Amino acid sequence: MALNTSSKLERGLSLTQATAINMIDMVGIGPFVTISFVAANLKGPLCLLAWLVGALLAYMDGMVWAELGAKWPESGGSYVFLQNLFGNKFGKLMAFLFIWQTLIQAPLTAASAAIGFSKYFQYLCPLSVFEQKALSGGLILIIIALLYRNIKSIGKISVILSIVTICTILWLLFSSIGHMDYSKVLDMGTTDFHFSQLFFVYLGQSSVKAVYSYLGYYNVCHLGGEIKKPETNIPKSIFISITGIAILYLCMQTVVIGVLPWQQVAKSEFIVSEYFEHIYNHTVALVATALILCIALASLFSLLLGYSRVPYAAALNGDFFPIFAKVHPKHKIPHVSLLCIGLLAFIFSLMFKMKDVITAIITMRILIQFVSQAVGVIAWRKLKPHDTRPFSMPLFPLPAIISISIWLFLLLTSEPQFILGAIGFIALGVILYFAKNKYIKPLPQKTS
């Protein structure tokens, strides 16, 4: 089992702060770009189904995270959970595979935020393809530079950013008053959609995009060693943030297709900006776009900061390559881990399109992180029924089974190249794990 990397951390985050951090992580650029993706696959009001599937999955999987986070409130989240659930032998392998996928998945997530930023920036100033890539890549480099120092005000910044995020979405929702046409919400248009196998394929592919916008409801578990009263506050923050964001997303999709025809929504590259321009004017739309860009930048800053600590913590415990445990002598930050993830994010931001990045992020994580944790919880309950559980999911094992089923549905309805890529990446991680154990010695543990 991994060493507890949380022993020297202060439990200073309240329920309010933990919930705010969760919600900031959930709302980045994602919902502002996925609205069009979802509407393009599912016509008219059917696009709301994808957001409902995302909310259901977040609640069911949130039950798993809440039970694990309350039981093992340590920094690292899945890195800790997988070792405890699968024992010393298989737990080490699962934890390594989680760190291995984080090394790619984290830069992909950062790249998606940067690509989304450059995509929406075009509403302010049209850019060529080269200029878009330069902007997204340059943004990554700027964030790396900002993080390459001691940062002491993250808590206050998180509260400010959460206020900006929520206020922007509330402004979007309240702006629809007097402009909503409910006939547009119910307009199916000329579509040949039926509840056939093809429909469920489209629903799966659309739900992947919606789920991307919900990701982050578990972020509080990665900060478990810094949460006050984690046994109660971790589950509460998970479900409060899911409920609040689910309501906001469903309302946001509804008002957008209620103000603008869904055919326009499906074709738009920056639909929220067009929404504000339709209701107000171009100047107000520019202000709204600037706020959306602030949300995207804040999300990128937050996720690179957090993810850079995951390989570092694992390497410090001897569960990943030792070079990632290096700390900058002056700034006292894990600079190798930060630079590695940041530079990979820079490369990915130049290589991929937003739609492809979103799908890759989801499919890569399904088997090792989400499905494995749900399966592990079921096995843990069966093998150790008398273990203390500060939070026990209601109707066990139904939430875990539903979570597994939806995750596998999303995986199997993804494009074949993403499925094969996820499996191949896991296989490569297994090879690296055994090679690491054979040829690389872990760092000696320091004693106090």
Order of alpha helices (4+ residues) and beta strands (2+ residues): alpha-alpha-alpha-alpha-alpha-alpha-alpha-alpha-alpha-alpha-alpha-alpha-alpha-alpha-alpha-alpha-alpha-alpha-alpha
